[in-house]
Protein backbone atom coordinates (compact mmCIF):
# COMPACT_ATOMS: atom_id res chain seq x y z
CA UNK A 1 0.00 0.00 0.00
CA UNK A 2 1.40 3.40 -1.01
CA UNK A 3 1.98 6.08 1.60
CA UNK A 4 -0.31 9.08 1.56
CA UNK A 5 1.49 12.25 0.41
CA UNK A 6 1.88 14.87 3.15
CA UNK A 7 3.50 18.14 1.96
CA UNK A 8 4.28 19.18 5.56
CA UNK A 9 6.92 16.47 5.91
CA UNK A 10 8.51 16.66 2.45
CA UNK A 11 10.95 19.26 3.75
CA UNK A 12 11.04 18.50 7.47
CA UNK A 13 13.98 20.82 8.16
CA UNK A 14 12.18 23.88 6.78
CA UNK A 15 9.01 23.00 8.71
CA UNK A 16 10.96 22.53 11.97
CA UNK A 17 12.66 25.93 11.52
CA UNK A 18 9.37 27.75 10.91
CA UNK A 19 7.74 25.93 13.84
CA UNK A 20 10.66 26.87 16.13
CA UNK A 21 10.42 30.53 15.00
CA UNK A 22 6.69 30.71 15.75
CA UNK A 23 7.21 29.01 19.10
CA UNK A 24 10.05 31.40 20.04
CA UNK A 25 7.83 34.40 19.29
CA UNK A 26 5.23 33.11 21.76
CA UNK A 27 2.34 34.26 19.61
CA UNK A 28 -1.28 33.87 20.80
CA UNK A 29 -3.89 31.75 19.02
CA UNK A 30 -5.27 33.82 16.16
CA UNK A 31 -8.55 31.86 16.08
CA UNK A 32 -9.26 32.52 19.77
CA UNK A 33 -8.50 36.21 19.19
CA UNK A 34 -11.05 36.27 16.36
CA UNK A 35 -13.71 34.89 18.71
CA UNK A 36 -12.73 37.16 21.60
CA UNK A 37 -11.60 34.29 23.83
CA UNK A 38 -8.39 34.13 25.89
CA UNK A 39 -5.74 33.41 23.29
CA UNK A 40 -2.61 32.55 25.30
CA UNK A 41 -0.95 29.29 24.31
CA UNK A 42 0.91 27.16 26.84
CA UNK A 43 3.93 26.17 24.77
CA UNK A 44 5.05 23.61 27.37
CA UNK A 45 2.05 21.29 26.81
CA UNK A 46 2.41 17.91 25.13
CA UNK A 47 1.60 17.84 21.41
CA UNK A 48 -1.58 15.78 21.94
CA UNK A 49 -3.11 18.20 24.48
CA UNK A 50 -6.07 20.23 23.07
CA UNK A 51 -4.50 23.48 24.30
CA UNK A 52 -1.07 22.73 22.83
CA UNK A 53 0.67 24.83 20.16
CA UNK A 54 0.22 23.94 16.50
CA UNK A 55 1.31 25.64 13.31
CA UNK A 56 -1.73 26.69 11.32
CA UNK A 57 -1.61 27.45 7.60
CA UNK A 58 -3.70 30.57 6.89
CA UNK A 59 -4.29 29.35 3.35
CA UNK A 60 -4.75 25.62 3.93
CA UNK A 61 -2.45 23.24 2.09
CA UNK A 62 -5.57 21.60 0.63
CA UNK A 63 -6.37 24.97 -1.01
CA UNK A 64 -2.89 25.57 -2.37
CA UNK A 65 -1.18 27.23 0.61
CA UNK A 66 2.46 26.64 1.49
CA UNK A 67 3.30 24.73 4.69
CA UNK A 68 6.75 26.41 4.81
CA UNK A 69 6.18 30.08 3.91
CA UNK A 70 6.29 32.13 7.12
CA UNK A 71 3.71 34.67 5.93
CA UNK A 72 1.19 31.83 5.50
CA UNK A 73 1.64 30.46 9.04
CA UNK A 74 0.21 31.39 12.43
CA UNK A 75 0.10 29.94 15.92
CA UNK A 76 -3.06 28.18 17.07
CA UNK A 77 -4.29 25.84 19.76
CA UNK A 78 -4.59 22.23 18.65
CA UNK A 79 -8.38 22.23 19.26
CA UNK A 80 -8.81 25.49 17.33
CA UNK A 81 -6.76 24.23 14.41
CA UNK A 82 -8.78 21.00 14.27
CA UNK A 83 -12.05 22.95 14.42
CA UNK A 84 -10.90 25.23 11.62
CA UNK A 85 -10.05 22.28 9.35
CA UNK A 86 -9.64 23.76 5.85
CA UNK A 87 -11.88 26.80 6.32
CA UNK A 88 -10.50 30.02 4.90
CA UNK A 89 -9.56 32.95 7.14
CA UNK A 90 -12.59 34.83 5.79
CA UNK A 91 -14.91 31.96 6.77
CA UNK A 92 -13.48 31.90 10.30
CA UNK A 93 -13.98 35.66 10.71
CA UNK A 94 -17.53 35.41 9.32
CA UNK A 95 -18.41 32.71 11.87
CA UNK A 96 -16.78 34.76 14.63
CA UNK A 97 -18.78 37.86 13.67
CA UNK A 98 -22.05 35.89 13.75
CA UNK A 99 -21.28 34.40 17.15
CA UNK A 100 -20.18 37.75 18.59
CA UNK A 101 -23.43 39.36 17.42
CA UNK A 102 -25.42 36.58 19.06
CA UNK A 103 -23.57 36.79 22.38
CA UNK A 104 -23.61 40.60 22.47
CA UNK A 105 -27.43 40.79 22.33
CA UNK A 106 -29.16 41.58 25.58
CA UNK A 107 -30.68 38.24 26.46
CA UNK A 108 -32.72 38.16 29.65
CA UNK A 109 -31.86 35.43 32.09
CA UNK A 110 -33.88 34.22 35.04
CA UNK A 111 -31.66 36.25 37.38
CA UNK A 112 -32.47 39.52 35.60
CA UNK A 113 -36.20 38.75 35.69
CA UNK A 114 -36.15 38.64 39.46
CA UNK A 115 -34.80 42.19 39.78
Contact map, one row per residue, 1 for C-alpha under 8 A:
1110000000000000000000000000000000000000000000000000000000000000000000000000000000000000000000000000000000000000000
1111000000000000000000000000000000000000000000000000000000000000000000000000000000000000000000000000000000000000000
1111100000000000000000000000000000000000000000000000000000000000000000000000000000000000000000000000000000000000000
0111110000000000000000000000000000000000000000000000000000000000000000000000000000000000000000000000000000000000000
0011111000000000000000000000000000000000000000000000000000000000000000000000000000000000000000000000000000000000000
0001111111000000000000000000000000000000000000000000000000000000000000000000000000000000000000000000000000000000000
0000111111100000000000000000000000000000000000000000000000001000001000000000000000000000000000000000000000000000000
0000011111110010000000000000000000000000000000000000000000000000001100000000000000000000000000000000000000000000000
0000011111110010000000000000000000000000000000000000000000000000000000000000000000000000000000000000000000000000000
0000011111110000000000000000000000000000000000000000000000000000000000000000000000000000000000000000000000000000000
0000001111111110000000000000000000000000000000000000000000000000000000000000000000000000000000000000000000000000000
0000000111111111000000000000000000000000000000000000000000000000000000000000000000000000000000000000000000000000000
0000000000111111100000000000000000000000000000000000000000000000000000000000000000000000000000000000000000000000000
0000000000111111110000000000000000000000000000000000000000000000000100000000000000000000000000000000000000000000000
0000000110111111111000000000000000000000000000000000000000000000001100000000000000000000000000000000000000000000000
0000000000011111111100000000000000000000000000000000000000000000000000000000000000000000000000000000000000000000000
0000000000001111111110000000000000000000000000000000000000000000000000000000000000000000000000000000000000000000000
0000000000000111111111000000000000000000000000000000000000000000000101000000000000000000000000000000000000000000000
0000000000000011111111100000000000000000000000000000001000000000000000000000000000000000000000000000000000000000000
0000000000000001111111110000000000000000000000000000000000000000000000000000000000000000000000000000000000000000000
0000000000000000111111111000000000000000000000000000000000000000000000000000000000000000000000000000000000000000000
0000000000000000011111111110000000000000000000000000001000000000000000000110000000000000000000000000000000000000000
0000000000000000001111111110000000000000001000000000100000000000000000000010000000000000000000000000000000000000000
0000000000000000000111111100000000000000000000000000000000000000000000000000000000000000000000000000000000000000000
0000000000000000000011111110000000000000000000000000000000000000000000000000000000000000000000000000000000000000000
0000000000000000000001111111000000000000101000000000000000000000000000000000000000000000000000000000000000000000000
0000000000000000000001101111100000000001100000000000000000000000000000000010000000000000000000000000000000000000000
0000000000000000000000000111110010000011100000000000000000000000000000000011000000000000000000000000000000000000000
0000000000000000000000000011111110000011100000000000000000000000000000000111100000000000000000000000000000000000000
0000000000000000000000000001111111000010000000000000000000000000000000000111000000000000000000000000000000000000000
0000000000000000000000000000111111100010000000000000000000000000000000000001000100000000000100000000000000000000000
0000000000000000000000000000111111111110000000000000000000000000000000000000000100000000000000000000000000000000000
0000000000000000000000000001111111111110000000000000000000000000000000000000000000000000000000000000000000000000000
0000000000000000000000000000011111111000000000000000000000000000000000000000000000000000000110010000000000000000000
0000000000000000000000000000001111111000000000000000000000000000000000000000000000000000000000011011000000000000000
0000000000000000000000000000000111111100000000000000000000000000000000000000000000000000000000000000000000000000000
0000000000000000000000000000000111111110000000000000000000000000000000000000000000000000000000000000000000000000000
0000000000000000000000000000000110011111000000000000000000000000000000000000000000000000000000000000000000000000000
0000000000000000000000000001111110001111100000000000000000000000000000000000000000000000000000000000000000000000000
0000000000000000000000000011100000000111110000000000000000000000000000000000000000000000000000000000000000000000000
0000000000000000000000000111100000000011111000000011100000000000000000000001100000000000000000000000000000000000000
0000000000000000000000000000000000000001111110000011100000000000000000000000000000000000000000000000000000000000000
0000000000000000000000100100000000000000111110000001100000000000000000000000000000000000000000000000000000000000000
0000000000000000000000000000000000000000011111000001000000000000000000000000000000000000000000000000000000000000000
0000000000000000000000000000000000000000011111101011100000000000000000000000000000000000000000000000000000000000000
0000000000000000000000000000000000000000000111111001000000000000000000000000000000000000000000000000000000000000000
0000000000000000000000000000000000000000000011111001110000000000000000000000000000000000000000000000000000000000000
0000000000000000000000000000000000000000000001111101000000000000000000000000010000000000000000000000000000000000000
0000000000000000000000000000000000000000000011111111000000000000000000000000010000000000000000000000000000000000000
0000000000000000000000000000000000000000000000011111000000000000000000000000111000000000000000000000000000000000000
0000000000000000000000000000000000000000110010001111100000000000000000000000111000000000000000000000000000000000000
0000000000000000000000000000000000000000111111111111110000000000000000000000110000000000000000000000000000000000000
0000000000000000000000100000000000000000111010100011111000000000000000000011110000000000000000000000000000000000000
0000000000000000000000000000000000000000000000100001111100000000000000000011110010000000000000000000000000000000000
0000000000000000001001000000000000000000000000000000111110000000000000001111000000000000000000000000000000000000000
0000000000000000000000000000000000000000000000000000011111000000000000001111000010000000000000000000000000000000000
0000000000000000000000000000000000000000000000000000001111111000111000011100000000000000000000000000000000000000000
0000000000000000000000000000000000000000000000000000000111110000100000011100000000000001100000000000000000000000000
0000000000000000000000000000000000000000000000000000000011111011110000010000000000000001100000000000000000000000000
0000000000000000000000000000000000000000000000000000000011111111110000000000000000000111000000000000000000000000000
0000001000000000000000000000000000000000000000000000000010111111111000000000000000000000000000000000000000000000000
0000000000000000000000000000000000000000000000000000000000011111100000000000000000000100000000000000000000000000000
0000000000000000000000000000000000000000000000000000000000111111100000000000000000000100000000000000000000000000000
0000000000000000000000000000000000000000000000000000000000111111110000000000000000000000000000000000000000000000000
0000000000000000000000000000000000000000000000000000000011111111111000010000000000000000000000000000000000000000000
0000000000000000000000000000000000000000000000000000000010111001111110010000000000000000000000000000000000000000000
0000001100000010000000000000000000000000000000000000000010001000111110011000000000000000000000000000000000000000000
0000000100000110010000000000000000000000000000000000000000000000011111011000000000000000000000000000000000000000000
0000000000000000000000000000000000000000000000000000000000000000011111111000000000000000000000000000000000000000000
0000000000000000010000000000000000000000000000000000000000000000000111111000000000000000000000000000000000000000000
0000000000000000000000000000000000000000000000000000000000000000000011111000000000000000000000000000000000000000000
0000000000000000000000000000000000000000000000000000000011100000111111111100000000000000000000000000000000000000000
0000000000000000000000000000000000000000000000000000001111000000001111111110000000000000000000000000000000000000000
0000000000000000000001000000110000000000000000000000001111000000000000011111000000000000000000000000000000000000000
0000000000000000000001100011110000000000000000000000111100000000000000001111100000000000000000000000000000000000000
0000000000000000000000000001111000000000100000000000111100000000000000000111110110000000000000000000000000000000000
0000000000000000000000000000100000000000100000000111110000000000000000000011111110000000000000000000000000000000000
0000000000000000000000000000000000000000000000011111110000000000000000000001111111000000000000000000000000000000000
0000000000000000000000000000000000000000000000000110000000000000000000000000111111100000000000000000000000000000000
0000000000000000000000000000001100000000000000000000000000000000000000000001111111110000000000000000000000000000000
0000000000000000000000000000000000000000000000000000010100000000000000000001111111111000000000000000000000000000000
0000000000000000000000000000000000000000000000000000000000000000000000000000011111111000000000000000000000000000000
0000000000000000000000000000000000000000000000000000000000000000000000000000001111111000000000000000000000000000000
0000000000000000000000000000000000000000000000000000000000000000000000000000000111111110000100000000000000000000000
0000000000000000000000000000000000000000000000000000000000000000000000000000000011111110000000000000000000000000000
0000000000000000000000000000000000000000000000000000000000010110000000000000000000011111000000000000000000000000000
0000000000000000000000000000000000000000000000000000000000010000000000000000000000011111101100000000000000000000000
0000000000000000000000000000000000000000000000000000000001110000000000000000000000000111111100000000000000000000000
0000000000000000000000000000000000000000000000000000000001100000000000000000000000000011111110000000000000000000000
0000000000000000000000000000000000000000000000000000000000000000000000000000000000000001111111000000000000000000000
0000000000000000000000000000000000000000000000000000000000000000000000000000000000000011111111100000000000000000000
0000000000000000000000000000001001000000000000000000000000000000000000000000000000010011111111110000000000000000000
0000000000000000000000000000000001000000000000000000000000000000000000000000000000000000111111111000000000000000000
0000000000000000000000000000000000000000000000000000000000000000000000000000000000000000011111111100000000000000000
0000000000000000000000000000000000000000000000000000000000000000000000000000000000000000001111111110000000000000000
0000000000000000000000000000000001100000000000000000000000000000000000000000000000000000000111111111000000000000000
0000000000000000000000000000000000100000000000000000000000000000000000000000000000000000000011111111100000000000000
0000000000000000000000000000000000000000000000000000000000000000000000000000000000000000000001111111110000000000000
0000000000000000000000000000000000100000000000000000000000000000000000000000000000000000000000111111111000000000000
0000000000000000000000000000000000100000000000000000000000000000000000000000000000000000000000011111111100000000000
0000000000000000000000000000000000000000000000000000000000000000000000000000000000000000000000001111111110000000000
0000000000000000000000000000000000000000000000000000000000000000000000000000000000000000000000000111111110000000000
0000000000000000000000000000000000000000000000000000000000000000000000000000000000000000000000000011111110000000000
0000000000000000000000000000000000000000000000000000000000000000000000000000000000000000000000000001111111000000000
0000000000000000000000000000000000000000000000000000000000000000000000000000000000000000000000000000111111100000000
0000000000000000000000000000000000000000000000000000000000000000000000000000000000000000000000000000000111110000000
0000000000000000000000000000000000000000000000000000000000000000000000000000000000000000000000000000000011111000000
0000000000000000000000000000000000000000000000000000000000000000000000000000000000000000000000000000000001111101100
0000000000000000000000000000000000000000000000000000000000000000000000000000000000000000000000000000000000111111100
0000000000000000000000000000000000000000000000000000000000000000000000000000000000000000000000000000000000011111110
0000000000000000000000000000000000000000000000000000000000000000000000000000000000000000000000000000000000001111111
0000000000000000000000000000000000000000000000000000000000000000000000000000000000000000000000000000000000011111111
0000000000000000000000000000000000000000000000000000000000000000000000000000000000000000000000000000000000011111111
0000000000000000000000000000000000000000000000000000000000000000000000000000000000000000000000000000000000000111111
0000000000000000000000000000000000000000000000000000000000000000000000000000000000000000000000000000000000000011111
